[in-house]
């Protein structure tokens, strides 16, 4: 019995340490995101006239935007039509395997009345951090309104601010299946935010 306890107890302690460590990282990441984005999520009517929008990519299918990216693009179109957005950067995975997200996004925007010259393509925005970094370093963006869904928006603002952009954001609409929304909220909390924090701390 003693030998059994000696085997079990260290394992139990190791599990406890892992659980506490994960919980601590998740909590710190959530706090960082909250503080970095606090007061920076705007209603559409509060976006300054002539702003630059950064629209983050998502899945496309057979040349058509998926539910999430369509909601982001529709929100950008409304802001463009109202004059609150003058330039739209579309950032996503431009590989053929991913369906060339920026090309699909551009086509959709142009179909809905956005002038071609007012759209900037970023085909190397493979993730949110890359989109923020490239917007600042490659496209000279110093202030931007990020457009994505609410579960993603606060992290995107935090990452763009860490890359030198004075970032605010507008929550995009989304006619999306509820189970996918729940999945994305959980992924943000448990995976995406901790990874973003660790990447920011390490300087990646």
C-alpha positions in Angstrom: 0.0 0.0 0.0 2.8 2.4 0.8 4.5 1.7 -2.5 1.2 2.3 -4.3 0.8 5.6 -2.5 4.3 6.7 -3.4 3.5 6.0 -7.0 0.1 7.7 -7.1 0.9 10.8 -5.0 3.7 12.2 -7.2 1.5 11.6 -10.3 -1.4 13.3 -8.7 0.8 16.2 -7.7 2.1 16.5 -11.2 -1.5 16.6 -12.6 -2.4 19.3 -10.1 0.6 21.3 -11.0 -0.3 21.1 -14.7 -3.9 22.1 -14.0 -3.0 25.0 -11.9 -0.4 26.2 -14.4 -2.8 26.0 -17.3 -5.5 27.8 -15.3 -2.9 30.5 -14.4 -1.9 31.0 -18.0 -5.5 31.2 -19.2 -6.3 33.7 -16.5 -3.3 35.9 -17.2 -4.0 35.8 -21.0 -7.6 36.7 -20.5 -6.6 39.6 -18.3 -4.0 40.9 -20.8 -6.6 40.8 -23.6 -9.2 42.5 -21.5 -6.8 45.4 -20.4 -5.4 45.8 -23.9 -8.8 46.1 -25.5 -10.8 47.8 -22.8 -12.7 50.8 -24.2 -11.6 50.1 -27.8 -14.6 48.1 -29.1 -16.7 50.7 -31.0 -20.2 50.8 -32.3 -20.3 51.4 -36.1 -21.5 55.0 -35.6 -18.5 55.8 -33.4 -15.8 54.9 -36.0 -14.0 58.1 -37.0 -14.6 59.2 -40.6 -11.9 58.2 -43.0 -10.5 55.3 -41.0 -8.5 52.4 -42.2 -10.2 49.0 -41.7 -8.3 45.8 -41.2 -10.6 42.9 -42.1 -9.3 39.5 -40.9 -9.7 36.5 -43.1 -11.5 33.2 -42.5 -12.6 30.2 -44.4 -13.7 30.5 -47.9 -15.3 27.8 -50.0 -15.3 27.4 -53.8 -14.7 31.1 -54.4 -17.4 32.2 -51.9 -16.8 33.7 -48.4 -17.9 31.5 -45.5 -20.3 32.7 -42.8 -17.7 34.4 -40.6 -15.8 36.2 -43.3 -19.0 37.3 -45.0 -20.1 38.9 -41.8 -16.8 40.8 -41.5 -17.0 41.9 -45.1 -20.6 43.1 -44.8 -19.7 45.2 -41.8 -16.8 46.7 -43.7 -19.0 47.5 -46.6 -21.5 49.3 -44.3 -18.7 51.4 -42.8 -17.3 52.2 -46.2 -20.6 53.3 -47.6 -21.1 55.6 -44.6 -17.7 57.2 -45.2 -16.3 56.0 -41.8 -13.9 53.7 -43.6 -11.9 55.0 -46.5 -9.4 52.1 -46.9 -9.9 48.4 -46.4 -7.0 46.0 -45.8 -8.0 42.4 -46.3 -5.7 40.0 -44.7 -5.7 36.2 -44.9 -4.2 33.1 -46.3 -3.5 33.6 -50.0 -2.5 30.1 -50.8 -4.4 28.1 -53.4 -4.9 25.3 -50.8 -6.8 27.7 -48.6 -8.8 29.1 -51.6 -7.0 32.4 -51.7 -8.9 34.2 -49.0 -7.9 37.8 -50.0 -8.9 37.2 -53.6 -12.3 36.0 -52.6 -12.7 38.9 -50.1 -11.7 41.5 -52.7 -14.2 40.1 -55.2 -17.0 40.3 -52.7 -16.1 43.8 -51.7 -15.9 45.0 -55.3 -19.3 43.3 -56.0 -20.7 45.4 -53.1 -19.5 48.7 -54.3 -16.0 49.2 -52.8 -13.6 50.8 -55.2 -10.7 48.5 -56.2 -8.2 51.2 -55.4 -9.5 51.5 -51.8 -8.7 47.8 -51.1 -5.3 46.5 -50.1 -4.6 42.8 -50.3 -2.4 41.0 -47.7 -2.1 37.3 -48.9 0.4 36.5 -46.1 -1.9 37.2 -43.2 -1.7 33.6 -42.0 -2.8 34.4 -38.5 -3.9 37.4 -36.5 -0.4 38.2 -35.3 0.9 38.2 -38.9 -2.0 40.3 -40.1 -1.2 42.9 -37.4 2.5 42.9 -37.9 2.3 43.2 -41.7 -0.3 45.9 -41.5 2.2 48.0 -39.5 5.5 47.0 -41.1 4.6 46.4 -44.7 1.6 48.7 -45.2 2.5 51.6 -43.0 -0.7 51.4 -40.8 -0.4 53.3 -37.5 -4.1 53.3 -36.6 -6.8 50.8 -37.7 -10.3 49.6 -37.0 -10.2 45.8 -36.9 -13.3 44.0 -38.1 -14.0 40.5 -36.9 -16.5 38.7 -34.7 -16.7 39.5 -31.0 -15.0 36.3 -29.7 -11.9 37.2 -31.8 -12.0 41.0 -31.6 -10.4 41.7 -28.2 -7.4 39.4 -28.9 -7.0 41.0 -32.3 -6.9 44.5 -30.8 -4.4 43.4 -28.2 -2.1 41.8 -30.8 -2.3 44.8 -33.1 -1.5 47.2 -30.2 1.5 45.0 -29.4 2.7 45.5 -33.0 2.5 49.3 -32.9 -1.0 49.9 -34.2 -3.4 52.2 -32.4 -6.1 49.6 -32.8 -9.9 49.8 -32.1 -12.5 47.4 -33.4 -16.0 46.8 -34.5 -17.7 43.4 -33.8 -18.8 41.9 -37.1 -22.2 40.4 -37.5 -22.4 36.7 -38.0 -25.2 34.5 -39.3 -23.3 31.5 -38.0 -24.3 28.1 -36.5 -24.5 28.4 -32.8 -22.2 25.4 -32.1 -19.4 27.0 -34.1 -19.7 30.2 -32.2 -19.5 28.3 -28.9 -16.5 26.3 -30.2 -14.7 29.5 -31.2 -15.3 31.1 -27.8 -13.8 28.1 -26.1 -10.9 28.0 -28.5 -10.2 31.7 -27.9 -10.2 31.3 -24.1 -8.2 28.1 -23.8 -5.8 28.2 -26.8 -5.7 31.3 -28.9 -5.3 33.9 -26.1 -2.6 32.0 -24.2 -0.7 31.4 -27.4 -1.0 35.1 -28.3 0.3 36.2 -24.9 3.2 33.8 -25.0 4.1 34.8 -28.5 4.0 38.5 -27.5 6.2 37.9 -24.5 8.8 35.9 -26.5 8.8 38.6 -29.2 7.5 36.4 -32.0 
